[in-house]
Every structure is written in C-alpha cells, then in structure tokens.
Amino acid sequence: MFTDPLFILFFGILTAIGLIVVLRVNAFLALLAAAMVVSFLTPLQPGQFWDDNIKALCSAFGKTAGNIGILIAMGAIIGKCMLDSGSADRIVTALRRLFGEKLIPAALLSSGFILSIPIFYDTTFYLLVPIARSLYKAMKKNYILYLLAIGLGATLTHTLTPPAPAPVITAETLRIPLGTLLIVALLVAALTAPFALGIAYVMNRLLPNPKIEFEDEIIDNIKSKHFEPAASPSLFWSFAPILFPVLFISIQALLEMLEKSKTLVWSADWLVVRNLFRLLGDPRFALIVAAVISMTVLFVVRKLSFQELSNRVETAILSAGMIVLITAAGGTFGEMLRNAKIGERIEQLFQGEAAMTGTALLLLAFFVTATIKIAQGSSTVAMITASGIFAGIVSGENAVQLPFHLAYLAVTIGLGSCVTGWMNDSGFWIFCRMGGIKETDALKTWTIALVFLGLSGLLVVLVLSQVLPLKILQG
C-alpha cells in the first residue's frame, strides 16, 4: 500500500497543502518538503541508495530553475519598468479611447487581459482599481461590473500565458515549447474573454448595489506609486515590450510548424535568416530584448540616471527571486511525482472499457486542478501540482496518445486553477480590500464568477481541441 503511486501522490499533495494551509509554511519550503516526501516514498531501484534521492531532487531543482529563471526575472523587470515609465497607464488610456464610454467594461477587461501578460496579476489589479473607482463615482452604478471585468481579464492571461510563472513551469513539466503554448493560450483566452465579460454583466445584475467601503489611503498610495507625474511614452513604445516577444515567439512556432510539414524548406542562402528568427523567437532571448526595451523606455521617459535605473531594476529582480524559488521547487515536486510513476498508475485506472480518451483527460485535469486550487488557494501551486501528476500520463512508453496538441492540456490545467477564489486565496483578499467590497459580496460575485470563467474556458478548449487539434505543431 505505502509504495502504491496513488498513496504517494495523496501523501505528497497532503504534505504540500497541509504545510501551506495549516502551518502557514512558505510555499517554497512546503513544495520542497513535498518533493522530498515523494522522493523517499518512491521505492529504490536496484543499486540505488537514499542519498540518490537527494541528488535526483537537487538535479531536478537545478534543471527547472535553469529553464525558468531568466524568463521570470525578465518578466519582473518588464512589469516594473512598464509601470514606472507610464507605459501601462498609456495602454489603458488608449484602450478606453478605442472602445469609447459605452464599452468601458470591455476596455477594462482588455486592459487587464493585456497588462497581465507581462505584469503580475495583483499589480495589474492595483493599477486598474483607481479607474474602476473613478468611473463608479462618476456614474454611480456598475461597480461590480467594472471590478469583475478587470479581475477576470487579468486572471485569464495570468493563469494561461507565459511569461507568468505557472504557465512557464507547466510548459516545462509537460515539455511543450513555450511558443506553441503562447499561441494556444492566447487563442483560448481571447475566445473565453467574451464569456468573461458576459459573466461580469450577470454578476452585476445579481448585486447591482454592493456596500462599498473605499480604503482611500491604500488606493491613493497605489496610484501615487504607479502613476508618476511625467510625460508618458508613445503608444508604440508602450506596447513594444509586450509585442516583441509575443510576435517573434509566435513567428518561430509557426516556422517550426511549416518546417515539420515540409511546406517550408530553407535554402543555404537563407540559413542566416532562419538562424536570426530562431534567435529572436527563443523565449529567453525575446524576453531579454523586451526587458532592454522596457528599461530604455523608462530611462528616457523618466530621465533617470544609470544608478536610479539600476535601483528600480534591482527591486524587480529581488521580487522575482522568491518566485523563481517557489516555481523551481514546484517543478522539482512534479519531477519527483513523475519518477514515482504517478501517471502510469492513474492511466491503469482508465484501461479497458474505461480507457482514457483525450476529452476524458481534459476533464480529469480540469477537475483535479480545481480541487487542489480550492483546497489550498494558490493557482500557481495547483498548476504545478497538476502538471506534475499528468506529465506521467502523456509521456513515456505507455503515454496516452492524444488526438490534439499537448498545449490544450496545459491550458486546461490553467483554467482549472481559476476555480475558485475564496478565503484561502490571496486574490480574493486583493479583490475585497482593493475593491472595497465586503467578503460576503465577494463570495457572491468574484467566487462564483471564477467558477463560470473556468467552465467557460473549458468549453472553449473542448471545442477547439476537436475542430483545431494542431497535431502538426507537435510533429
């Protein structure tokens, strides 16, 4: 019993969730402890010793950190520089003008959607809350609509698209090229966005007049921190740190697809061009260039000295450090689950008449991730844990042969992590405190809205995986 992979899985998850939820242990230490527990519960192979478990654990940690460290650090720098330079504010203003006053909710959702690609979710929400507050004070209605539009838009890209930490580690664990995941995630997120806006409208009807208590000091501090009184960069340079990596990573993924299908064959004269696209389309290099662009924009617009620029970048790097550690520990946990042959054991449960189909795997991944999220509150931990569980099912000798690209599984795991935000989720308290909403009202609106957001996205994935399987991208 104690060597059964299902028991090892249960005990590993119990360790991680128990340490985080009950003992309030830092997520890095909790995930590292869970990885160690799984490693020592896994039976030793002939010729192995206990110290080999530690060596394997350290090797997995180093490999994961090496693969995701630059991505997360560059993402943190881009987000910090976009906030400080006024680029984020410039994008929001442009979207409001584009959509017009009648489509303000769509503009807010689009703002959250776009800004949460390079900027972490909580910062995006902090940045846009003052706009929702100002609109409510002017119109005296639709406050829940504005808040949900911001939150749901930011949640979609935060949980689905790189360079956010959880999608990055999910891609690493499932061994999916980041460019491919970016394309599929943006497609799914864009098709889910209209559902998100509809959900916001419905929740606003259910609670049209919430009791609001603005925390003026906090909101004003947020606004003064992120909106500096200086000239804003042009719209082109504001968007550049986002557009550059998205464009070239996507081009690289498409070129790989055409090459695998033999539609595109490069001659010797064009190999330099091919090498250039491969370089620019490498996710790490693309984000390094984007970070340089964002730093240059900040340096020029704010007229900083090199020392002042260095201080701001250092702040971003320090904030990224803990995220790298947590994400690497999560990747280690996933690798130890794979070594314990969790995937093969779960696959055995679905053999014969209950053989697992592609759709069944997506449904199982969604509900497993959602269960982990509800239990411990962190979308990142839920995605890391779930991707580790399902990596064994889709890789190795007995891997399930899916009729669609693996990126759909990664996106489904992200959607499962949207469900749901309540008292154990930091995002819930951000929504309450920054939005000035009572906890009971947040449970009626934000919590329920996230459930429907995840289910709507799951529906999109189920349809897309059938009509656009993208197997050619998988080679």
C-alpha positions as CSV (number, residue, x, y, z in Angstrom):
1,M,0.0,0.0,0.0
2,F,2.7,2.5,1.0
3,T,4.5,2.0,-2.2
4,D,1.4,2.4,-4.4
5,P,1.9,5.6,-6.6
6,L,-1.6,6.7,-5.6
7,F,-0.7,6.7,-2.0
8,I,2.5,8.5,-2.7
9,L,0.5,11.1,-4.7
10,F,-2.0,11.5,-1.9
11,F,0.6,11.9,0.7
12,G,2.7,14.3,-1.4
13,I,-0.3,16.6,-2.0
14,L,-1.4,16.3,1.6
15,T,2.1,17.4,2.7
16,A,2.1,20.4,0.4
17,I,-1.4,21.6,1.2
18,G,-1.1,20.8,4.9
19,L,2.1,22.8,5.3
20,I,0.8,25.8,3.3
21,V,-2.8,25.9,4.7
22,V,-2.5,24.6,8.2
23,L,1.0,25.5,9.3
24,R,1.4,28.6,7.1
25,V,4.8,27.4,5.8
26,N,6.3,29.4,2.9
27,A,5.3,27.8,-0.4
28,F,8.9,27.2,-1.4
29,L,9.7,25.2,1.7
30,A,6.3,23.4,1.5
31,L,6.8,22.3,-2.1
32,L,10.4,21.3,-1.4
33,A,9.3,19.2,1.5
34,A,6.5,17.6,-0.5
35,A,9.1,16.7,-3.3
36,M,11.3,15.2,-0.6
37,V,8.5,13.1,0.8
38,V,7.5,11.8,-2.6
39,S,11.1,11.0,-3.4
40,F,11.7,9.0,-0.2
41,L,8.3,7.1,-0.5
42,T,9.2,6.0,-4.1
43,P,10.8,2.5,-3.9
44,L,14.5,2.5,-4.7
45,Q,15.7,0.8,-7.8
46,P,18.4,-1.9,-7.6
47,G,21.8,-0.3,-6.9
48,Q,20.2,3.0,-5.6
49,F,20.7,4.4,-2.1
50,W,18.8,7.1,-0.1
51,D,21.3,9.8,-0.9
52,D,20.5,9.2,-4.6
53,N,17.0,10.7,-3.8
54,I,18.7,13.9,-2.7
55,K,20.9,14.0,-5.8
56,A,17.9,13.5,-8.0
57,L,15.9,16.2,-6.2
58,C,18.8,18.7,-6.5
59,S,19.3,17.9,-10.1
60,A,15.5,18.4,-10.8
61,F,15.6,21.7,-8.9
62,G,18.6,23.0,-10.8
63,K,17.2,22.0,-14.2
64,T,13.9,23.7,-13.5
65,A,15.5,26.9,-12.2
66,G,17.8,27.0,-15.2
67,N,14.9,26.7,-17.6
68,I,12.6,29.3,-16.0
69,G,14.8,31.6,-14.0
70,I,15.6,34.0,-16.9
71,L,12.0,34.1,-18.1
72,I,10.6,35.0,-14.7
73,A,13.4,37.6,-13.9
74,M,12.9,39.3,-17.3
75,G,9.1,39.3,-16.8
76,A,9.5,41.0,-13.5
77,I,11.8,43.7,-15.0
78,I,9.4,44.3,-17.9
79,G,6.5,44.7,-15.5
80,K,8.3,47.0,-13.1
81,C,9.6,49.2,-16.0
82,M,6.2,49.4,-17.7
83,L,4.6,50.6,-14.5
84,D,7.3,53.1,-13.6
85,S,7.6,54.5,-17.2
86,G,3.8,55.1,-17.6
87,S,3.6,52.5,-20.4
88,A,0.9,50.6,-18.6
89,D,-1.1,53.8,-18.0
90,R,-0.7,54.7,-21.7
91,I,-2.1,51.4,-22.8
92,V,-5.1,51.7,-20.5
93,T,-5.9,55.2,-21.8
94,A,-5.6,54.1,-25.4
95,L,-8.0,51.2,-24.9
96,R,-10.5,53.4,-23.2
97,R,-10.4,55.8,-26.1
98,L,-10.6,52.9,-28.6
99,F,-13.7,51.3,-27.0
100,G,-15.5,54.5,-26.0
101,E,-17.5,55.3,-22.9
102,K,-20.3,52.9,-23.8
103,L,-17.9,50.0,-23.9
104,I,-15.9,50.8,-20.8
105,P,-16.3,47.3,-19.3
106,A,-14.8,45.8,-22.5
107,A,-11.9,48.3,-22.3
108,L,-11.3,47.4,-18.6
109,L,-11.3,43.7,-19.4
110,S,-9.0,44.2,-22.4
111,S,-6.7,46.3,-20.1
112,G,-6.5,43.6,-17.5
113,F,-6.1,41.0,-20.2
114,I,-3.1,42.7,-21.9
115,L,-1.4,44.1,-18.8
116,S,-1.4,40.7,-17.0
117,I,0.8,39.2,-19.7
118,P,4.0,41.0,-18.6
119,I,2.8,42.2,-15.2
120,F,1.7,40.0,-12.3
121,Y,-2.0,39.7,-11.5
122,D,-2.0,41.6,-8.2
123,T,-0.1,44.6,-9.7
124,T,-2.5,44.7,-12.7
125,F,-5.4,44.8,-10.3
126,Y,-3.8,47.5,-8.2
127,L,-3.1,49.5,-11.3
128,L,-6.7,49.5,-12.7
129,V,-8.7,49.7,-9.5
130,P,-8.5,53.5,-9.3
131,I,-10.0,53.7,-12.8
132,A,-13.0,51.5,-11.7
133,R,-13.4,53.6,-8.6
134,S,-13.4,56.9,-10.6
135,L,-15.9,55.5,-13.1
136,Y,-18.2,54.4,-10.3
137,K,-18.0,57.8,-8.6
138,A,-18.9,59.5,-11.8
139,M,-21.8,57.1,-12.9
140,K,-23.0,55.8,-9.5
141,K,-23.5,52.3,-10.9
142,N,-21.9,49.1,-12.3
143,Y,-19.1,48.9,-9.8
144,I,-19.2,45.1,-9.6
145,L,-19.1,45.1,-13.4
146,Y,-16.0,47.2,-13.6
147,L,-14.2,45.2,-10.9
148,L,-15.0,41.8,-12.4
149,A,-14.1,43.0,-15.9
150,I,-10.6,43.9,-14.6
151,G,-10.2,40.8,-12.5
152,L,-11.4,38.2,-15.0
153,G,-9.4,39.7,-17.8
154,A,-6.3,39.7,-15.7
155,T,-7.0,36.1,-14.4
156,L,-7.2,34.7,-17.9
157,T,-3.7,35.7,-19.1
158,H,-2.1,35.3,-15.7
159,T,-3.1,31.6,-15.5
160,L,-2.8,30.7,-19.2
161,T,0.0,32.6,-20.9
162,P,3.8,32.8,-20.5
163,P,5.8,34.5,-19.0
164,A,3.6,34.1,-15.9
165,P,5.4,31.6,-13.7
166,A,2.7,28.9,-13.5
167,P,2.2,28.6,-17.3
168,V,6.0,28.5,-17.7
169,I,6.5,25.7,-15.3
170,T,3.5,23.8,-16.7
171,A,5.1,24.0,-20.2
172,E,8.4,22.8,-18.8
173,T,6.8,19.9,-16.9
174,L,4.7,18.8,-19.9
175,R,7.6,19.5,-22.3
176,I,5.7,21.9,-24.5
177,P,7.5,24.6,-26.5
178,L,6.7,28.0,-24.9
179,G,6.0,29.5,-28.3
180,T,3.3,26.9,-29.0
181,L,1.8,27.3,-25.6
182,L,1.7,31.1,-26.1
183,I,-0.2,30.8,-29.3
184,V,-2.8,28.3,-28.0
185,A,-3.2,30.1,-24.6
186,L,-3.8,33.4,-26.3
187,L,-6.3,31.9,-28.7
188,V,-8.2,30.2,-25.8
189,A,-8.0,33.3,-23.6
190,A,-9.3,35.5,-26.4
191,L,-12.2,33.2,-27.2
192,T,-13.0,33.0,-23.4
193,A,-12.9,36.8,-22.9
194,P,-16.4,37.4,-24.3
195,F,-17.7,34.8,-21.8
196,A,-15.8,36.6,-19.0
197,L,-17.5,39.9,-20.0
198,G,-20.9,38.3,-20.0
199,I,-20.3,36.7,-16.6
200,A,-19.3,40.2,-15.3
201,Y,-22.6,41.6,-16.6
202,V,-24.6,38.8,-15.0
203,M,-22.9,39.2,-11.6
204,N,-23.5,42.9,-11.7
205,R,-27.2,42.3,-12.2
206,L,-27.3,39.9,-9.2
207,L,-25.6,42.5,-7.0
208,P,-26.3,46.0,-8.5
209,N,-25.8,48.0,-5.3
210,P,-23.0,46.5,-3.2
211,K,-21.9,48.1,0.0
212,I,-18.6,49.7,-0.8
213,E,-16.0,51.0,1.7
214,F,-13.1,52.5,-0.2
215,E,-9.8,52.4,1.6
216,D,-8.7,55.8,0.4
217,E,-5.2,55.7,1.8
218,I,-4.4,52.4,0.2
219,I,-5.9,53.4,-3.2
220,D,-4.1,56.7,-3.2
221,N,-0.8,55.1,-2.2
222,I,-1.2,52.6,-5.1
223,K,-2.0,55.4,-7.5
224,S,0.9,57.6,-6.4
225,K,3.2,54.6,-6.6
226,H,2.4,53.5,-10.1
227,F,1.4,56.8,-11.8
228,E,4.3,59.3,-11.7
229,P,3.7,62.8,-12.8
230,A,5.7,62.8,-16.0
231,A,5.3,62.5,-19.8
232,S,4.1,59.1,-21.0
233,P,5.9,57.2,-23.7
234,S,4.2,56.8,-27.1
235,L,1.7,54.1,-27.7
236,F,4.2,52.1,-29.9
237,W,6.9,52.1,-27.2
238,S,4.4,51.4,-24.5
239,F,3.3,48.2,-26.3
240,A,6.8,47.3,-27.6
241,P,7.8,45.1,-24.5
242,I,4.7,43.1,-25.0
243,L,4.5,42.9,-28.7
244,F,8.2,42.0,-29.4
245,P,8.2,38.6,-27.5
246,V,4.7,37.7,-28.5
247,L,5.4,38.4,-32.2
248,F,8.7,36.7,-32.5
249,I,7.9,33.7,-30.3
250,S,4.8,33.2,-32.4
251,I,6.6,33.5,-35.7
252,Q,9.2,30.9,-34.5
253,A,6.4,28.5,-33.6
254,L,4.7,28.9,-36.9
255,L,8.0,28.5,-38.8
256,E,8.6,25.2,-36.9
257,M,5.2,24.0,-37.9
258,L,5.8,24.8,-41.6
259,E,9.2,23.1,-41.5
260,K,7.8,19.9,-39.9
261,S,5.1,19.7,-42.6
262,K,7.7,20.3,-45.3
263,T,5.7,23.3,-46.5
264,L,8.8,25.5,-45.9
265,V,12.3,24.4,-46.8
266,W,15.2,26.8,-46.3
267,S,17.9,27.0,-48.9
268,A,21.6,27.6,-48.0
269,D,21.3,31.2,-48.9
270,W,18.5,31.8,-46.4
271,L,20.1,29.9,-43.4
272,V,21.2,33.2,-41.8
273,V,17.7,34.5,-41.9
274,R,16.5,31.2,-40.3
275,N,19.1,31.4,-37.6
276,L,18.0,35.0,-36.9
277,F,14.4,34.0,-36.5
278,R,15.4,31.1,-34.2
279,L,17.4,33.5,-32.0
280,L,14.7,36.2,-31.9
281,G,12.0,33.6,-31.3
282,D,13.8,31.9,-28.4
283,P,11.6,32.8,-25.4
284,R,14.5,33.7,-23.1
285,F,16.3,35.9,-25.7
286,A,13.0,37.5,-26.7
287,L,12.2,38.5,-23.1
288,I,15.8,39.7,-22.6
289,V,15.3,42.1,-25.6
290,A,11.9,43.1,-24.3
291,A,13.4,43.9,-20.9
292,V,16.1,46.0,-22.5
293,I,13.3,47.9,-24.5
294,S,11.3,48.5,-21.3
295,M,14.4,49.7,-19.4
296,T,15.3,52.0,-22.2
297,V,11.8,53.5,-22.3
298,L,11.9,54.0,-18.6
299,F,15.4,55.6,-18.7
300,V,14.4,58.0,-21.5
301,V,10.9,59.0,-20.4
302,R,11.7,59.5,-16.7
303,K,15.2,60.9,-17.4
304,L,16.8,58.7,-14.8
305,S,20.5,58.3,-14.0
306,F,22.0,54.9,-14.5
307,Q,22.1,54.4,-10.8
308,E,18.4,55.2,-10.4
309,L,17.6,52.8,-13.3
310,S,19.7,50.2,-11.6
311,N,17.9,50.6,-8.3
312,R,14.5,50.1,-9.9
313,V,15.6,47.0,-11.9
314,E,17.1,45.6,-8.7
315,T,13.8,45.9,-7.0
316,A,12.2,43.9,-9.7
317,I,14.9,41.2,-9.6
318,L,14.5,40.8,-5.8
319,S,10.8,40.3,-6.2
320,A,11.4,37.7,-8.9
321,G,13.9,35.7,-6.7
322,M,11.2,34.2,-4.4
323,I,9.0,33.4,-7.4
324,V,11.9,31.5,-9.1
325,L,12.5,29.5,-5.9
326,I,8.8,28.6,-5.5
327,T,8.5,27.7,-9.1
328,A,11.6,25.6,-9.2
329,A,10.5,23.8,-6.0
330,G,7.2,23.1,-7.7
331,G,9.0,21.8,-10.8
332,T,11.0,19.5,-8.5
333,F,7.8,18.2,-6.9
334,G,6.5,17.5,-10.3
335,E,9.6,15.6,-11.4
336,M,9.5,13.5,-8.2
337,L,5.9,12.6,-9.0
338,R,6.9,11.6,-12.5
339,N,9.7,9.4,-11.0
340,A,7.1,7.8,-8.8
341,K,5.2,6.7,-11.9
342,I,2.1,8.5,-10.8
343,G,0.9,9.0,-14.4
344,E,1.2,5.3,-15.3
345,R,-0.8,4.4,-12.2
346,I,-3.6,6.8,-13.0
347,E,-3.6,5.5,-16.6
348,Q,-4.2,2.0,-15.3
349,L,-7.4,3.1,-13.7
350,F,-8.7,4.0,-17.2
351,Q,-7.8,0.9,-19.1
352,G,-10.1,-1.5,-20.9
353,E,-13.7,-0.2,-21.1
354,A,-12.7,2.9,-19.2
355,A,-9.8,3.7,-21.4
356,M,-9.0,7.4,-21.2
357,T,-9.8,9.5,-24.2
358,G,-8.5,12.9,-25.0
359,T,-11.7,14.6,-23.8
360,A,-11.7,12.5,-20.6
361,L,-8.2,13.5,-19.8
362,L,-9.0,17.2,-20.2
363,L,-12.0,16.9,-17.9
364,L,-10.0,15.0,-15.3
365,A,-7.1,17.5,-15.5
366,F,-9.6,20.4,-15.0
367,F,-11.3,19.0,-12.0
368,V,-8.1,17.7,-10.3
369,T,-6.5,21.2,-10.7
370,A,-9.7,22.9,-9.5
371,T,-9.8,20.6,-6.4
372,I,-6.2,21.4,-5.5
373,K,-6.9,25.1,-6.0
374,I,-10.0,25.1,-3.8
375,A,-8.1,23.2,-1.1
376,Q,-5.1,25.4,-0.8
377,G,-5.9,28.7,-2.6
378,S,-2.9,29.2,-4.9
379,S,-3.3,28.9,-8.6
380,T,0.4,28.5,-9.1
381,V,0.7,25.6,-6.6
382,A,-2.4,24.0,-8.2
383,M,-1.0,24.2,-11.7
384,I,2.5,23.0,-10.7
385,T,1.0,20.0,-8.8
386,A,-1.5,19.1,-11.5
387,S,1.1,19.3,-14.3
388,G,3.4,17.0,-12.4
389,I,0.5,14.5,-12.0
390,F,-0.4,14.5,-15.6
391,A,3.1,14.6,-17.1
392,G,3.5,10.9,-16.5
393,I,0.3,10.1,-18.3
394,V,1.3,11.9,-21.5
395,S,5.0,11.0,-21.6
396,G,7.0,7.7,-21.5
397,E,6.5,4.3,-23.1
398,N,2.8,3.9,-22.0
399,A,1.8,7.5,-22.7
400,V,-1.7,8.3,-23.7
401,Q,-1.8,9.3,-27.4
402,L,-3.9,12.5,-27.5
403,P,-5.8,13.4,-30.7
404,F,-4.8,17.1,-30.1
405,H,-1.7,19.1,-29.1
406,L,-0.5,18.9,-25.5
407,A,-0.8,22.6,-25.2
408,Y,-4.6,22.1,-24.8
409,L,-3.9,20.0,-21.6
410,A,-1.6,22.8,-20.3
411,V,-4.3,25.4,-20.9
412,T,-7.0,23.2,-19.3
413,I,-4.8,22.9,-16.2
414,G,-4.6,26.7,-16.1
415,L,-8.4,27.0,-16.4
416,G,-8.8,24.6,-13.6
417,S,-6.7,26.8,-11.4
418,C,-9.2,29.6,-11.9
419,V,-11.7,27.7,-9.9
420,T,-12.3,29.3,-7.4
421,G,-11.3,32.2,-5.2
422,W,-12.4,32.3,-1.6
423,M,-10.9,32.9,1.9
424,N,-7.7,30.9,1.3
425,D,-6.8,32.7,-1.9
426,S,-4.8,35.9,-1.8
427,G,-6.6,37.1,-5.0
428,F,-9.8,37.0,-3.1
429,W,-8.5,39.4,-0.5
430,I,-7.0,41.7,-3.1
431,F,-10.5,41.9,-4.7
432,C,-12.1,42.6,-1.3
433,R,-9.6,45.1,0.1
434,M,-8.6,47.0,-3.0
435,G,-12.1,46.9,-4.4
436,G,-13.7,48.0,-1.1
437,I,-16.1,45.0,-1.3
438,K,-17.4,43.1,1.7
439,E,-16.3,39.4,2.0
440,T,-19.9,38.2,1.7
441,D,-20.4,40.2,-1.5
442,A,-17.1,39.0,-2.9
443,L,-18.2,35.4,-2.3
444,K,-21.5,36.1,-4.2
445,T,-19.7,37.7,-7.2
446,W,-16.0,37.1,-7.5
447,T,-16.0,33.5,-6.3
448,I,-19.0,32.4,-8.4
449,A,-17.6,34.4,-11.4
450,L,-14.3,32.4,-11.3
451,V,-16.2,29.1,-11.4
452,F,-18.0,30.1,-14.5
453,L,-14.9,31.6,-16.0
454,G,-13.1,28.3,-15.7
455,L,-16.0,26.3,-17.0
456,S,-16.4,28.7,-20.0
457,G,-12.7,28.3,-20.8
458,L,-13.0,24.5,-20.5
459,L,-15.9,24.6,-23.0
460,V,-13.7,26.6,-25.4
461,V,-10.9,24.1,-25.1
462,L,-13.1,21.1,-25.6
463,V,-14.4,22.6,-28.9
464,L,-11.1,23.9,-30.1
465,S,-9.3,20.6,-29.4
466,Q,-11.8,18.9,-31.8
467,V,-12.0,21.4,-34.6
468,L,-8.4,22.7,-34.4
469,P,-6.3,19.9,-32.9
470,L,-2.9,21.4,-34.0
471,K,-1.2,18.0,-34.1
472,I,1.1,19.3,-36.8
473,L,2.7,21.6,-34.2
474,Q,3.6,18.6,-32.2
475,G,5.4,17.0,-35.1
